[in-house]
Structures are given as C-alpha cells and as structure tokens.
Amino acid sequence: MEHEKQIASRRALLALLIIYLIGWAALAINPYDRADWVLENLFPISQLVAVIIVYPYFKFTRLSYYMIFFYLFVQSWGGHYTYAEAAPFNWIRDHFHLARNDYDRIAHFMLGFLLGIPIREILLRYIIASRKWIAFLTAAIVLAIGAFYEFIEWWVAVLVTPQLGDAFLGTQGDIWDTHWDMFLALVGAILTLAIFMKKHDRQMGAYQHSKRVPF
C-alpha cells in the first residue's frame, strides 16, 4: 500500500486537468493582448496535449504530474497579461521602485524548478547512469530548453509584426534579458534537484515496484 500512495490516481489527474481547463478558460477572457495570448498559449496547450497523448505509454510519478500542472498555470497566467504586464508584479514594481515587471524572470526560473523533475524522470526511465550524471544531464537539458525558447522568441520577433514581437519577447528594454532568462532556468533546475531529488527517488521506486497498472 505504501508504494501505491506514491502514485497519482486517475481521479487525481482528472481533477488536475479540470482545474487547469477552468483556469485556462477564465484567463482566456479579455486578455491584455489577444494576439500575444494566442502565441503564449501555444506552449502550455501543446505540453498538455503531449502529456495526454503519451499517457497510455508513459505515466509520470505524482510529483512530476503536480509540477507539470503548476507550470501550465505559470504559462497561462503570463499569456493572459503578457509577461511584461503580469499581475501583481506591476504593483510590486511600482511599490518597491523596481526597474521592471519581474514575472518573466519568475516564469523562466519556474521552467527549471517545475520541469526539472519530469525531465529527470524521463532520463531515469531510459538512461542507465549515476545519480550525479542524471542530475547534470537534467540541468543541461533545462538550459538547452531555455536557450531554445529564446530562439523561438527571436524568430517570432523577426517574423511577425514588430509590436507583437516586442510583446512576446517581453525584454522591457533590458539588454541582458536573454541571459537572465537562461541563467534563472538553470538555477531553478539546480534548486529543484537539491530539494526534491530524494523524494523523487522514493516515488520512482514506488512506481517501479508497483505490481499493478497504477492509473
């Protein structure tokens, strides 16, 4: 029974899906910039569809599913406001006399913090290596994803109208924005590994030792 408690039930996953879809629908109402909202939501929706498609063949642990769920909300929240105008970070900027709205920084940090464990899980399923090597590869993949996302922002800025490209980039005049985004994704990955790696190992062990299909 202890093994089974470490594995998300189908009912729990359905509840997470319904909660996200309700939240997504609410955030789809009157976004700050509808064109930018469409672009920003390509990423969380494609991630959600991918998780659903692979579900019959690849089931994550409970911890990984919860982290994926929270990251979808991080992206959808940014899509509603645009990352440069996300609430309540405009208030924080004005109240503390900061130079910019820092939600974009938080979102890139969350890329590493919330997706590092699911990425580690995929590696553990398919690669035989020491825990240190798996941790290194996880951080490296997060950094690569962060860099590729910056490429996508660059391509969008070049290929679409300048106004939409600027909203999608969300640099807010910071020439080091790209560097900060990649660095914070890496920091997020390192931190989540330091905090959750042992817990994830326990849940992976529970998954591997379960004698029935857990979902």
C-alpha positions as CSV (number, residue, x, y, z in Angstrom):
1,M,0.0,0.0,0.0
2,E,2.9,2.4,0.7
3,H,4.1,2.0,-2.9
4,E,0.6,2.8,-4.2
5,K,0.4,6.0,-2.2
6,Q,3.3,7.4,-4.1
7,I,1.5,7.1,-7.5
8,A,-1.1,9.6,-8.7
9,S,-4.6,8.1,-9.3
10,R,-6.5,8.6,-12.4
11,R,-9.1,10.6,-10.4
12,A,-6.5,13.0,-9.1
13,L,-5.1,13.5,-12.6
14,L,-8.6,14.2,-14.0
15,A,-9.2,16.7,-11.2
16,L,-5.9,18.5,-12.1
17,L,-7.0,18.6,-15.7
18,I,-10.4,20.0,-14.9
19,I,-8.9,22.6,-12.6
20,Y,-6.5,23.7,-15.2
21,L,-9.1,23.9,-18.0
22,I,-11.4,26.0,-15.8
23,G,-8.4,28.3,-15.0
24,W,-7.4,28.4,-18.6
25,A,-10.9,29.4,-19.7
26,A,-11.1,32.2,-17.1
27,L,-7.7,33.5,-18.3
28,A,-8.9,33.4,-21.9
29,I,-11.5,36.1,-21.2
30,N,-10.4,39.5,-22.2
31,P,-6.6,39.1,-22.2
32,Y,-4.3,42.1,-22.3
33,D,-3.3,41.3,-25.9
34,R,-5.3,38.7,-27.8
35,A,-2.6,38.1,-30.5
36,D,0.1,37.6,-27.8
37,W,-2.3,35.4,-25.8
38,V,-2.6,33.1,-28.8
39,L,1.2,32.8,-29.2
40,E,1.8,32.4,-25.5
41,N,-0.8,29.6,-25.2
42,L,0.7,27.5,-27.9
43,F,3.2,26.3,-25.4
44,P,1.1,25.2,-22.4
45,I,-1.6,23.7,-24.7
46,S,1.0,21.7,-26.7
47,Q,2.5,20.5,-23.4
48,L,-0.8,19.4,-22.1
49,V,-1.7,17.6,-25.3
50,A,1.6,15.8,-25.3
51,V,1.2,14.6,-21.7
52,I,-2.3,13.3,-22.6
53,I,-1.2,11.6,-25.8
54,V,1.7,9.7,-24.1
55,Y,-0.3,8.9,-21.0
56,P,-1.2,5.3,-22.2
57,Y,2.6,4.6,-22.8
58,F,4.4,6.8,-20.3
59,K,3.0,7.6,-16.8
60,F,4.8,10.1,-14.6
61,T,5.0,9.9,-10.9
62,R,2.7,12.0,-8.7
63,L,5.3,14.6,-8.1
64,S,6.1,15.1,-11.7
65,Y,2.4,15.5,-12.7
66,Y,1.9,18.1,-10.0
67,M,4.9,20.1,-11.2
68,I,3.7,19.9,-14.8
69,F,0.3,21.1,-13.7
70,F,1.7,24.2,-11.9
71,Y,3.9,25.1,-14.8
72,L,0.9,25.1,-17.1
73,F,-0.6,27.8,-14.9
74,V,2.6,29.8,-14.8
75,Q,2.5,30.0,-18.6
76,S,-1.2,30.6,-18.9
77,W,-1.0,33.5,-16.3
78,G,1.7,35.1,-18.3
79,G,-0.3,34.6,-21.5
80,H,-3.3,36.5,-20.1
81,Y,-1.4,39.6,-19.1
82,T,1.7,39.3,-21.3
83,Y,4.8,38.5,-19.2
84,A,5.7,42.2,-19.1
85,E,2.4,43.2,-17.5
86,A,1.5,40.2,-15.3
87,A,-0.3,40.9,-12.1
88,P,0.6,41.6,-9.3
89,F,4.1,42.3,-10.5
90,N,3.3,45.8,-11.8
91,W,2.2,46.7,-8.3
92,I,5.4,45.2,-6.9
93,R,7.5,47.1,-9.4
94,D,5.8,50.4,-8.5
95,H,5.7,49.8,-4.8
96,F,9.3,48.8,-4.5
97,H,10.6,51.2,-7.3
98,L,11.9,48.4,-9.4
99,A,13.1,48.8,-13.0
100,R,10.7,46.2,-14.5
101,N,7.9,43.7,-14.1
102,D,9.8,40.6,-13.0
103,Y,7.1,38.0,-13.8
104,D,9.1,36.9,-16.8
105,R,12.1,36.2,-14.5
106,I,9.9,34.1,-12.3
107,A,8.5,32.2,-15.2
108,H,11.9,31.3,-16.6
109,F,13.0,30.2,-13.1
110,M,9.9,28.0,-12.9
111,L,10.8,26.4,-16.2
112,G,13.8,24.8,-14.4
113,F,12.1,24.4,-11.0
114,L,8.9,22.8,-12.2
115,L,10.1,20.8,-15.3
116,G,13.4,19.7,-13.9
117,I,11.9,16.7,-12.1
118,P,9.8,15.5,-15.0
119,I,12.8,15.7,-17.3
120,R,14.9,13.8,-14.7
121,E,12.1,11.1,-14.7
122,I,12.3,10.7,-18.4
123,L,16.1,10.3,-18.2
124,L,15.8,7.8,-15.3
125,R,13.4,5.6,-17.4
126,Y,15.7,5.4,-20.4
127,I,19.3,6.1,-19.4
128,I,21.5,4.0,-17.1
129,A,23.8,6.4,-15.3
130,S,24.8,7.5,-11.8
131,R,22.6,10.0,-9.9
132,K,25.2,12.7,-10.4
133,W,25.2,12.2,-14.2
134,I,21.4,12.2,-14.3
135,A,21.4,15.4,-12.3
136,F,24.0,17.0,-14.7
137,L,22.0,15.9,-17.8
138,T,18.8,17.2,-16.3
139,A,20.3,20.7,-15.7
140,A,21.9,20.7,-19.1
141,I,18.6,19.8,-20.8
142,V,16.8,22.6,-18.9
143,L,19.4,25.0,-20.0
144,A,19.1,23.8,-23.6
145,I,15.3,24.2,-23.4
146,G,15.7,27.7,-22.0
147,A,18.1,28.6,-24.8
148,F,15.8,27.2,-27.5
149,Y,12.9,29.2,-26.1
150,E,14.9,32.3,-26.5
151,F,15.5,31.3,-30.2
152,I,11.7,31.0,-30.6
153,E,11.2,34.4,-29.1
154,W,13.8,35.8,-31.5
155,W,12.2,34.1,-34.5
156,V,8.7,35.4,-33.6
157,A,10.1,38.9,-33.2
158,V,11.7,38.7,-36.6
159,L,8.8,37.1,-38.5
160,V,5.7,38.8,-37.1
161,T,4.8,42.4,-36.7
162,P,7.3,44.4,-34.5
163,Q,4.6,45.3,-31.9
164,L,3.5,41.7,-31.4
165,G,7.1,40.5,-31.4
166,D,8.1,43.0,-28.8
167,A,5.1,41.9,-26.6
168,F,6.1,38.3,-27.0
169,L,9.8,39.0,-26.2
170,G,9.0,40.9,-23.0
171,T,12.5,42.3,-22.7
172,Q,11.3,45.6,-21.2
173,G,14.4,47.3,-22.5
174,D,16.8,45.0,-20.7
175,I,19.8,44.1,-22.9
176,W,20.6,41.2,-20.6
177,D,17.1,39.7,-20.6
178,T,18.0,36.6,-22.6
179,H,21.0,35.9,-20.4
180,W,19.0,36.3,-17.2
181,D,16.2,34.0,-18.6
182,M,18.6,31.1,-19.4
183,F,20.5,31.6,-16.1
184,L,17.4,31.5,-14.0
185,A,16.1,28.4,-15.7
186,L,19.4,26.7,-14.8
187,V,19.2,28.0,-11.2
188,G,15.6,26.6,-11.0
189,A,16.7,23.2,-12.2
190,I,19.6,23.0,-9.7
191,L,17.4,24.1,-6.8
192,T,14.6,21.6,-7.6
193,L,17.1,18.8,-7.8
194,A,18.6,19.8,-4.5
195,I,15.2,19.9,-2.8
196,F,13.2,17.1,-4.5
197,M,15.6,14.5,-5.8
198,K,15.4,12.2,-2.8
199,K,11.6,12.4,-2.7
200,H,11.5,11.8,-6.5
201,D,13.7,8.7,-6.0
202,R,11.2,7.4,-3.5
203,Q,8.3,7.9,-5.8
204,M,10.2,6.4,-8.7
205,G,10.9,3.3,-6.5
206,A,7.3,3.1,-5.7
207,Y,6.3,3.3,-9.3
208,Q,8.8,0.6,-10.4
209,H,7.8,-1.8,-7.6
210,S,4.0,-1.4,-8.1
211,K,2.6,-4.7,-9.2
212,R,-0.4,-3.3,-11.0
213,V,-1.1,-0.6,-13.6
214,P,-1.3,2.4,-11.3
215,F,-3.8,4.5,-13.2
